[in-house]
Every structure is written in C-alpha cells, then in structure tokens.
Amino acid sequence: DSGRKMKAVDGSVKISSLLMDITSRKRAEQALLLEQERYRIALRSVTDVLFEYDVEQDALIEFERGAATADGAPPEERRYPRYTASAESGRIHPDDFRRLSEALRDDGSTTMEVRHRVAGSGDAWRWVRMHARMLRDAEGRPVRTIGSWRDITAERRQLEDLADQARRDPLTGLFNQSATSELIDPLLRTGAKRGVGALLVIDIDDFKGVNDTFGHLAGDELLSNVARSLEEALASDDAIVARIGGDEFVAYLPHADLVQAQRAALRVNGQRCEGRALVTLSVGGALAGIDGGTYESLFDAADRALYEAKRKGKDRVSFAGEARP
C-alpha cells in the first residue's frame, strides 16, 4: 500500500492510495532466503572449494570452508579480477586451461583433473579435480561458470607410487620385466630414426654357484649389489635399467651410438660385485634400428651376443654387429 495525503480546494483532506499484490514477490524473497540458508548449510559440510566465474566481468570468486567456518562463520572468500589473464599467466597450467575451456565450450559441463596453483601453496603445481558447468543466457551466450574443485595431489601421488611399485622388481628396486618393453619401445623407435639407442643384456657369471654354496639369501644380496653397480656405472647414460628375471638384467641407453654403447658395456663389464663371493659380468649388446626395430627383436640380438660372450669364456663384452662384415 503506497499513498499520498492531498488537500482539496474546499479544505478537505483525502488520501490517494495504490494497492499492489506482492504475494509472488514475497514468495520469491522467502524462496531466496531458503536457498541461501541451504547454501550456507552446504558450505559448512562441504570440503571442496566452490567457485563462480563471471564471464562479462572476467572475475572469479572462490568460497572455501576452512577451520574457522566450523563454528558457523562464513566461508573464506577470494576474488580474482581479470581471471583469464591471471590463469593464462600461470594460475592454471596453460595446457589444462585450454582443455578446460574447450570442454566447457563444447559440452557446457565437465569433470576434469587439472594442474592448479592453490592459495597458500606458492608456485608449486597442485592437482585438483574440478567439476564445472557453463551457464548461458536466452541467446546461448556464456554468462557464468559455476563449480567446485578439490585438491587431489596426495591421492594422485599415492596412485602414482602404487603404479610405480607394480613396475618395480621388489628385490632390487629396478624396473621389472613387464615394464621394460613399455618403457623402451617408444624410445627405441625415436632413437632409431636418429641413429642412436643401444640395448645391453647383462648376466652374472656363475651365479648358480653362489646360491648353491652360500644360499639364496646371499644370492639376493648379490643381486641387489649388482643392481646398484649397474645404476652407478650407467648413471651418465640416462639408462633404463631393469631386472628381467633370475640373474639377468637389461639396460637401454637412449642416446648412445656404437662407440658410446661399447664404452658403457665395458664399464659394466668392469664392475666387480661382491656379496659372499666376488663375481664378474658378461654383456651382450645390440643397436636400435640396426639389430632390431622393436624391444623383442633388439633383445633377441643382444641375447645372442651375450651367449657369444659366455661361449668365449665369460667376463667379456660382445655386440651383435661384430660378426657383420
């Protein structure tokens, strides 16, 4: 009810009023208050960071529930004006920023893991799992993006550690047989085009005698010592070193030509590994692209060269190409 008092010519006073039914507006206000209360309750229980991005203003607002909100205090609010510029300059990893933008443009919503610089983490990249939805106006223009993200860095590291453990030999910590082909094949194909890459197959001479004389615990100790010796001898070659079973090891040298591979093989052969007994190593080598174009074919060539080294008296190096004219 809105009215105005007016005095007529004859001196009488009248009130003119305008009555407006505002029931729908009051209901909308009550619904908004209810929605705000629901939102406040949700913020008190959620552990994700909620965000809202205004496309026209290019501004982002984040709402994070911290320890202080447990007593009912409002969540921490962070504002980022000119967000697109700041994101492209490093807040979200550029590759992930492009993927996220494309997903929202094409589908309108996405769930994606991206690298993100989280408040309080300095310049370190953190992995976050982001849920985001693009809201559009009646003409289909993007006006706002809403969503949430959660820091999953620890979760990803745990999964990566588990995946790495599955690829490792439990005794020596080197890569295991199942991982060698997966790791070496891509490097082999790339290196073969450039004329580099060599595979060494390494065997402990008379290892069975160590087990038979001193027992399997002594044999395990010796295998661990050999693994460390191989890593040290090939540290400068960026080598992938693996134990493929028993007393047999392989090493892939991704940048080595024939001369560099021979020098590396001689360094390996020169190792004198001790446990309960002093042992020597025999080495067979093969070159990527020349002796084999896949891990399996290159391994076969290097393994035949190893057999030749053993046949000639052990404790020596033999390469697959040595018999070639």
VOPAGU-2260 file (C-alpha; in pm, 1 decimal, decimal comma):
REM VOPAGU-2260
SITE   aa  ch    i         X         Y         Z
SITE  ASP   A    0       0,0       0,0       0,0
SITE  SER   A    1     154,0     330,6    -106,9
SITE  GLY   A    2     -48,3     653,4     -61,0
SITE  ARG   A    3     -26,2    1030,7     -50,5
SITE  LYS   A    4    -222,7    1281,0     153,7
SITE  MET   A    5    -374,7    1560,4     -57,2
SITE  LYS   A    6    -570,6    1875,4      45,2
SITE  ALA   A    7    -862,5    1965,4    -177,9
SITE  VAL   A    8    -974,0    2320,0    -275,3
SITE  ASP   A    9   -1257,7    2310,7     -24,3
SITE  GLY   A   10   -1006,1    2236,2     251,0
SITE  SER   A   11   -1088,0    1871,4     290,6
SITE  VAL   A   12    -806,2    1616,2     316,2
SITE  LYS   A   13    -800,6    1297,9     111,2
SITE  ILE   A   14    -557,0    1011,7      77,8
SITE  SER   A   15    -493,0     858,1    -260,5
SITE  SER   A   16    -358,7     503,6    -236,3
SITE  LEU   A   17    -218,4     243,9    -472,4
SITE  LEU   A   18    -261,7    -115,9    -365,4
SITE  MET   A   19     -36,5    -376,6    -528,2
SITE  ASP   A   20     -49,9    -751,7    -477,2
SITE  ILE   A   21     310,0    -850,0    -390,8
SITE  THR   A   22     241,2   -1208,8    -287,4
SITE  SER   A   23     456,4   -1353,9    -566,3
SITE  ARG   A   24     746,9   -1123,6    -480,6
SITE  LYS   A   25     729,4   -1215,2    -112,1
SITE  ARG   A   26     726,8   -1583,1    -201,9
SITE  ALA   A   27    1030,2   -1530,1    -422,6
SITE  GLU   A   28    1210,7   -1348,0    -138,8
SITE  GLN   A   29    1127,1   -1630,8     101,7
SITE  ALA   A   30    1247,8   -1888,7    -153,5
SITE  LEU   A   31    1572,2   -1693,5    -195,6
SITE  LEU   A   32    1626,1   -1680,2     180,7
SITE  LEU   A   33    1562,2   -2054,2     199,9
SITE  GLU   A   34    1808,1   -2118,0     -83,1
SITE  GLN   A   35    2070,4   -1900,5      86,5
SITE  GLU   A   36    2023,9   -2098,4     408,5
SITE  ARG   A   37    2063,1   -2425,2     219,5
SITE  TYR   A   38    2378,6   -2288,1      57,7
SITE  ARG   A   39    2516,3   -2180,6     397,1
SITE  ILE   A   40    2449,3   -2528,1     542,2
SITE  ALA   A   41    2611,2   -2691,3     239,6
SITE  LEU   A   42    2921,4   -2477,4     279,7
SITE  ARG   A   43    2954,4   -2585,3     641,6
SITE  SER   A   44    2971,5   -2951,7     539,7
SITE  VAL   A   45    3147,1   -2947,8     203,3
SITE  THR   A   46    3526,0   -2976,9     182,9
SITE  ASP   A   47    3554,2   -2864,7    -179,9
SITE  VAL   A   48    3631,6   -2512,1    -290,1
SITE  LEU   A   49    3327,2   -2363,5    -463,2
SITE  PHE   A   50    3375,7   -2106,7    -736,4
SITE  GLU   A   51    3176,3   -1874,5    -956,6
SITE  TYR   A   52    3317,3   -1708,2   -1267,4
SITE  ASP   A   53    3151,6   -1404,0   -1424,6
SITE  VAL   A   54    3227,7   -1410,5   -1798,2
SITE  GLU   A   55    3140,6   -1045,6   -1865,7
SITE  GLN   A   56    3343,1    -912,8   -1571,8
SITE  ASP   A   57    3618,3   -1174,2   -1617,4
SITE  ALA   A   58    3615,1   -1218,1   -1240,0
SITE  LEU   A   59    3636,1   -1530,8   -1027,5
SITE  ILE   A   60    3513,0   -1574,4    -671,9
SITE  GLU   A   61    3614,9   -1877,2    -465,6
SITE  PHE   A   62    3447,8   -1987,7    -143,7
SITE  GLU   A   63    3645,0   -2222,3      78,0
SITE  ARG   A   64    3537,8   -2380,9     401,6
SITE  GLY   A   65    3828,8   -2351,5     642,9
SITE  ALA   A   66    3866,4   -2442,3    1009,4
SITE  ALA   A   67    3708,3   -2111,7    1111,3
SITE  THR   A   68    3378,5   -2195,2     942,0
SITE  ALA   A   69    3313,3   -2492,8    1169,0
SITE  ASP   A   70    3155,7   -2259,1    1428,4
SITE  GLY   A   71    2916,5   -2112,2    1172,7
SITE  ALA   A   72    3138,5   -1830,5    1046,3
SITE  PRO   A   73    3107,5   -1757,8     673,0
SITE  PRO   A   74    3348,7   -1936,7     437,6
SITE  GLU   A   75    3661,6   -1762,8     322,8
SITE  GLU   A   76    3603,3   -1566,9       3,9
SITE  ARG   A   77    3876,0   -1496,3    -250,3
SITE  ARG   A   78    3828,8   -1267,9    -550,5
SITE  TYR   A   79    4036,0   -1271,6    -867,4
SITE  PRO   A   80    3966,4    -987,0   -1111,2
SITE  ARG   A   81    4090,6   -1028,4   -1470,1
SITE  TYR   A   82    4097,2   -1400,6   -1406,3
SITE  THR   A   83    4154,5   -1511,7   -1766,1
SITE  ALA   A   84    4477,8   -1316,3   -1784,6
SITE  SER   A   85    4597,1   -1447,7   -1448,1
SITE  ALA   A   86    4505,2   -1807,0   -1537,6
SITE  GLU   A   87    4693,0   -1792,1   -1866,2
SITE  SER   A   88    4994,2   -1644,4   -1689,1
SITE  GLY   A   89    5022,8   -1941,4   -1458,5
SITE  ARG   A   90    4737,3   -1996,3   -1212,0
SITE  ILE   A   91    4608,1   -2291,9   -1413,8
SITE  HIS   A   92    4859,0   -2481,2   -1625,8
SITE  PRO   A   93    4827,0   -2347,4   -1983,6
SITE  ASP   A   94    4763,4   -2692,7   -2135,0
SITE  ASP   A   95    4491,8   -2768,9   -1880,4
SITE  PHE   A   96    4340,4   -2420,5   -1915,7
SITE  ARG   A   97    4290,0   -2483,0   -2287,0
SITE  ARG   A   98    4140,4   -2828,8   -2225,2
SITE  LEU   A   99    3902,0   -2688,8   -1966,6
SITE  SER   A  100    3792,2   -2402,0   -2190,8
SITE  GLU   A  101    3730,5   -2636,4   -2483,8
SITE  ALA   A  102    3530,1   -2881,9   -2272,4
SITE  LEU   A  103    3305,9   -2607,0   -2135,9
SITE  ARG   A  104    3259,0   -2453,4   -2479,1
SITE  ASP   A  105    3168,1   -2785,5   -2642,6
SITE  ASP   A  106    2965,8   -2965,1   -2374,3
SITE  GLY   A  107    2873,7   -2698,4   -2120,4
SITE  SER   A  108    2993,3   -2908,0   -1825,5
SITE  THR   A  109    3292,6   -3120,6   -1737,9
SITE  THR   A  110    3475,6   -3310,0   -1465,7
SITE  MET   A  111    3848,8   -3284,7   -1517,9
SITE  GLU   A  112    4178,6   -3316,2   -1331,7
SITE  VAL   A  113    4396,0   -3009,6   -1387,0
SITE  ARG   A  114    4718,5   -2862,1   -1254,3
SITE  HIS   A  115    4642,8   -2558,6   -1042,4
SITE  ARG   A  116    4832,3   -2317,6    -819,1
SITE  VAL   A  117    4634,0   -2335,9    -497,5
SITE  ALA   A  118    4620,8   -2046,9    -249,7
SITE  GLY   A  119    4895,2   -2095,2       9,6
SITE  SER   A  120    5096,3   -2343,8    -198,1
SITE  GLY   A  121    5335,3   -2092,1    -352,0
SITE  ASP   A  122    5440,8   -2160,8    -709,5
SITE  ALA   A  123    5404,6   -2539,3    -685,7
SITE  TRP   A  124    5157,1   -2710,5    -916,3
SITE  ARG   A  125    4884,8   -2898,4    -731,6
SITE  TRP   A  126    4646,2   -3145,4    -892,4
SITE  VAL   A  127    4277,8   -3064,3    -843,2
SITE  ARG   A  128    3962,9   -3246,5    -956,4
SITE  MET   A  129    3732,2   -2981,8   -1097,4
SITE  HIS   A  130    3358,1   -3001,1   -1165,5
SITE  ALA   A  131    3237,6   -2706,9   -1373,0
SITE  ARG   A  132    2923,9   -2603,2   -1562,6
SITE  MET   A  133    2875,6   -2318,5   -1807,2
SITE  LEU   A  134    2551,1   -2118,4   -1775,5
SITE  ARG   A  135    2417,4   -1938,2   -2082,5
SITE  ASP   A  136    2161,2   -1665,6   -2142,5
SITE  ALA   A  137    1847,6   -1695,9   -2358,0
SITE  GLU   A  138    2054,1   -1627,9   -2671,6
SITE  GLY   A  139    2303,0   -1901,5   -2582,8
SITE  ARG   A  140    2586,1   -1668,7   -2481,9
SITE  PRO   A  141    2803,7   -1787,4   -2190,2
SITE  VAL   A  142    2746,3   -1567,8   -1886,2
SITE  ARG   A  143    2871,6   -1761,0   -1585,3
SITE  THR   A  144    3066,1   -2072,2   -1489,2
SITE  ILE   A  145    2997,1   -2237,4   -1153,9
SITE  GLY   A  146    3156,9   -2540,1    -996,9
SITE  SER   A  147    3389,4   -2681,4    -735,9
SITE  TRP   A  148    3736,5   -2822,6    -710,0
SITE  ARG   A  149    3924,8   -3036,0    -460,4
SITE  ASP   A  150    4298,8   -3077,3    -410,1
SITE  ILE   A  151    4382,3   -3438,9    -504,7
SITE  THR   A  152    4762,5   -3408,3    -515,2
SITE  ALA   A  153    4814,4   -3659,8    -233,3
SITE  GLU   A  154    4567,7   -3900,9    -394,9
SITE  ARG   A  155    4745,6   -3882,0    -730,8
SITE  ARG   A  156    5087,7   -3928,4    -570,4
SITE  GLN   A  157    4962,7   -4234,6    -387,7
SITE  LEU   A  158    4826,4   -4382,1    -711,2
SITE  GLU   A  159    5148,6   -4298,8    -895,9
SITE  ASP   A  160    5351,5   -4464,4    -618,5
SITE  LEU   A  161    5135,1   -4777,0    -640,4
SITE  ALA   A  162    5167,9   -4780,4   -1020,3
SITE  ASP   A  163    5544,5   -4740,4    -992,0
SITE  GLN   A  164    5565,8   -5022,4    -737,1
SITE  ALA   A  165    5381,3   -5250,2    -979,4
SITE  ARG   A  166    5654,3   -5183,3   -1237,1
SITE  ARG   A  167    5943,4   -5250,0    -998,7
SITE  ASP   A  168    6130,5   -5563,8    -903,1
SITE  PRO   A  169    6069,5   -5595,8    -526,5
SITE  LEU   A  170    6421,7   -5722,2    -451,9
SITE  THR   A  171    6637,6   -5471,3    -641,5
SITE  GLY   A  172    6400,2   -5179,6    -695,5
SITE  LEU   A  173    6483,3   -5181,4   -1069,3
SITE  PHE   A  174    6212,5   -5192,8   -1334,6
SITE  ASN   A  175    6071,0   -5541,8   -1381,8
SITE  GLN   A  176    6028,3   -5745,2   -1698,4
SITE  SER   A  177    5670,8   -5633,8   -1767,1
SITE  ALA   A  178    5774,0   -5266,4   -1763,6
SITE  THR   A  179    6078,9   -5291,8   -1990,9
SITE  SER   A  180    5903,4   -5318,7   -2326,2
SITE  GLU   A  181    5654,6   -5044,2   -2235,6
SITE  LEU   A  182    5937,7   -4807,5   -2139,2
SITE  ILE   A  183    6191,2   -4893,6   -2407,0
SITE  ASP   A  184    5982,0   -4937,3   -2723,9
SITE  PRO   A  185    5887,8   -4565,9   -2766,1
SITE  LEU   A  186    6248,5   -4455,6   -2702,7
SITE  LEU   A  187    6377,9   -4721,2   -2939,3
SITE  ARG   A  188    6156,9   -4608,0   -3230,4
SITE  THR   A  189    6251,8   -4243,1   -3181,9
SITE  GLY   A  190    6621,8   -4318,0   -3139,2
SITE  ALA   A  191    6641,5   -4549,2   -3440,4
SITE  LYS   A  192    6539,6   -4258,7   -3666,2
SITE  ARG   A  193    6831,0   -4055,4   -3529,6
SITE  GLY   A  194    7079,1   -4341,0   -3536,7
SITE  VAL   A  195    7110,5   -4379,4   -3159,0
SITE  GLY   A  196    6996,2   -4625,9   -2895,5
SITE  ALA   A  197    7151,9   -4946,6   -2763,6
SITE  LEU   A  198    7035,2   -5238,4   -2552,3
SITE  LEU   A  199    7268,4   -5424,8   -2317,7
SITE  VAL   A  200    7178,7   -5765,8   -2178,0
SITE  ILE   A  201    7383,9   -5842,7   -1865,2
SITE  ASP   A  202    7430,7   -6173,2   -1689,0
SITE  ILE   A  203    7611,1   -6261,2   -1364,6
SITE  ASP   A  204    7877,0   -6523,0   -1435,0
SITE  ASP   A  205    7837,5   -6846,5   -1234,3
SITE  PHE   A  206    7554,9   -6709,3   -1020,3
SITE  LYS   A  207    7418,5   -7059,2    -956,9
SITE  GLY   A  208    7738,0   -7143,8    -772,8
SITE  VAL   A  209    7681,0   -6853,1    -530,9
SITE  ASN   A  210    7332,1   -6979,9    -447,1
SITE  ASP   A  211    7449,0   -7338,6    -414,5
SITE  THR   A  212    7748,1   -7250,7    -194,7
SITE  PHE   A  213    7620,4   -6965,1      23,1
SITE  GLY   A  214    7240,5   -6994,9      -2,0
SITE  HIS   A  215    6965,4   -6785,9    -158,1
SITE  LEU   A  216    6989,6   -6501,2      93,2
SITE  ALA   A  217    7349,3   -6446,0     -17,0
SITE  GLY   A  218    7228,7   -6463,5    -377,4
SITE  ASP   A  219    6965,1   -6197,3    -310,8
SITE  GLU   A  220    7227,0   -5973,5    -150,5
SITE  LEU   A  221    7448,3   -6014,3    -454,9
SITE  LEU   A  222    7162,2   -5931,3    -694,3
SITE  SER   A  223    7093,8   -5608,4    -503,2
SITE  ASN   A  224    7463,1   -5517,2    -516,1
SITE  VAL   A  225    7473,4   -5579,3    -891,4
SITE  ALA   A  226    7165,9   -5360,3    -941,4
SITE  ARG   A  227    7331,7   -5070,0    -757,7
SITE  SER   A  228    7655,3   -5120,9    -951,5
SITE  LEU   A  229    7469,0   -5108,2   -1284,2
SITE  GLU   A  230    7286,5   -4788,5   -1190,8
SITE  GLU   A  231    7614,2   -4623,4   -1088,2
SITE  ALA   A  232    7804,2   -4739,7   -1395,6
SITE  LEU   A  233    7531,8   -4614,1   -1632,3
SITE  ALA   A  234    7422,9   -4300,4   -1446,3
SITE  SER   A  235    7570,5   -4069,4   -1711,1
SITE  ASP   A  236    7393,2   -4252,9   -1995,7
SITE  ASP   A  237    7030,9   -4181,9   -1886,1
SITE  ALA   A  238    6990,8   -4558,6   -1895,7
SITE  ILE   A  239    6675,5   -4753,4   -1816,8
SITE  VAL   A  240    6797,4   -5044,4   -1605,2
SITE  ALA   A  241    6578,2   -5346,4   -1533,7
SITE  ARG   A  242    6599,1   -5692,6   -1384,6
SITE  ILE   A  243    6414,4   -5927,7   -1617,5
SITE  GLY   A  244    6447,3   -6242,9   -1411,2
SITE  GLY   A  245    6695,7   -6455,5   -1217,7
SITE  ASP   A  246    7044,5   -6312,2   -1259,2
SITE  GLU   A  247    6971,9   -6138,2   -1591,7
SITE  PHE   A  248    6949,4   -5761,3   -1634,3
SITE  VAL   A  249    6896,6   -5524,4   -1926,0
SITE  ALA   A  250    6995,3   -5162,7   -1975,7
SITE  TYR   A  251    6872,2   -4936,9   -2255,7
SITE  LEU   A  252    7091,3   -4639,4   -2349,7
SITE  PRO   A  253    6865,6   -4399,9   -2545,8
SITE  HIS   A  254    7137,7   -4159,1   -2666,1
SITE  ALA   A  255    7426,1   -4399,0   -2736,4
SITE  ASP   A  256    7583,9   -4474,9   -3074,0
SITE  LEU   A  257    7804,3   -4780,5   -3122,7
SITE  VAL   A  258    8117,4   -4626,4   -2967,6
SITE  GLN   A  259    7930,0   -4490,1   -2664,2
SITE  ALA   A  260    7746,2   -4821,2   -2619,2
SITE  GLN   A  261    8073,0   -5015,2   -2627,2
SITE  ARG   A  262    8226,0   -4784,2   -2366,2
SITE  ALA   A  263    7920,9   -4824,3   -2143,2
SITE  ALA   A  264    7930,5   -5202,9   -2183,9
SITE  LEU   A  265    8296,4   -5207,4   -2083,2
SITE  ARG   A  266    8214,6   -5001,8   -1772,0
SITE  VAL   A  267    7950,3   -5258,3   -1681,4
SITE  ASN   A  268    8184,0   -5547,6   -1751,4
SITE  GLY   A  269    8448,7   -5380,5   -1534,9
SITE  GLN   A  270    8226,8   -5394,5   -1226,1
SITE  ARG   A  271    8337,5   -5643,6    -962,0
SITE  CYS   A  272    8033,2   -5710,0    -748,0
SITE  GLU   A  273    8076,5   -5856,7    -403,9
SITE  GLY   A  274    7848,9   -6039,5    -168,9
SITE  ARG   A  275    7972,4   -6360,6     -13,0
SITE  ALA   A  276    8169,3   -6403,9    -335,6
SITE  LEU   A  277    8328,8   -6181,0    -599,0
SITE  VAL   A  278    8157,0   -6220,6    -935,7
SITE  THR   A  279    8205,7   -6094,1   -1290,4
SITE  LEU   A  280    7952,2   -5980,8   -1550,2
SITE  SER   A  281    7910,7   -6076,6   -1915,1
SITE  VAL   A  282    7745,0   -5828,8   -2152,4
SITE  GLY   A  283    7574,7   -5860,9   -2491,4
SITE  GLY   A  284    7481,8   -5551,4   -2690,4
SITE  ALA   A  285    7266,1   -5455,3   -2989,4
SITE  LEU   A  286    7190,6   -5127,2   -3167,6
SITE  ALA   A  287    6843,5   -4982,8   -3222,4
SITE  GLY   A  288    6732,1   -4984,6   -3583,7
SITE  ILE   A  289    7035,1   -5183,6   -3696,7
SITE  ASP   A  290    6996,9   -5503,4   -3497,6
SITE  GLY   A  291    6626,6   -5468,9   -3419,7
SITE  GLY   A  292    6334,0   -5229,9   -3459,8
SITE  THR   A  293    6134,9   -5342,7   -3155,1
SITE  TYR   A  294    6229,0   -5428,4   -2799,7
SITE  GLU   A  295    6172,1   -5800,8   -2862,8
SITE  SER   A  296    6388,7   -5814,7   -3176,9
SITE  LEU   A  297    6660,2   -5599,0   -3020,9
SITE  PHE   A  298    6659,7   -5816,3   -2708,8
SITE  ASP   A  299    6697,5   -6131,0   -2920,0
SITE  ALA   A  300    7000,1   -5979,9   -3093,4
SITE  ALA   A  301    7162,1   -5867,2   -2767,0
SITE  ASP   A  302    7085,2   -6201,7   -2601,6
SITE  ARG   A  303    7259,8   -6389,2   -2884,4
SITE  ALA   A  304    7559,7   -6157,6   -2838,3
SITE  LEU   A  305    7555,5   -6237,3   -2465,2
SITE  TYR   A  306    7556,4   -6608,3   -2544,2
SITE  GLU   A  307    7862,6   -6549,7   -2763,4
SITE  ALA   A  308    8038,8   -6368,2   -2475,9
SITE  LYS   A  309    7960,9   -6662,4   -2246,4
SITE  ARG   A  310    8081,7   -6910,9   -2508,0
SITE  LYS   A  311    8414,5   -6727,8   -2537,7
SITE  GLY   A  312    8486,9   -6761,0   -2167,5
SITE  LYS   A  313    8259,3   -6516,2   -1978,2
SITE  ASP   A  314    8360,3   -6185,9   -1817,1
SITE  ARG   A  315    8358,4   -6008,2   -2151,9
SITE  VAL   A  316    8153,4   -5792,3   -2392,9
SITE  SER   A  317    8011,1   -5896,6   -2729,2
SITE  PHE   A  318    7797,7   -5692,5   -2971,1
SITE  ALA   A  319    7553,9   -5828,8   -3227,8
SITE  GLY   A  320    7721,8   -5642,3   -3514,1
SITE  GLU   A  321    8072,5   -5772,1   -3451,8
SITE  ALA   A  322    8027,7   -6067,5   -3685,7
SITE  ARG   A  323    7897,4   -5842,7   -3965,7
SITE  PRO   A  324    8135,2   -5757,3   -4248,2
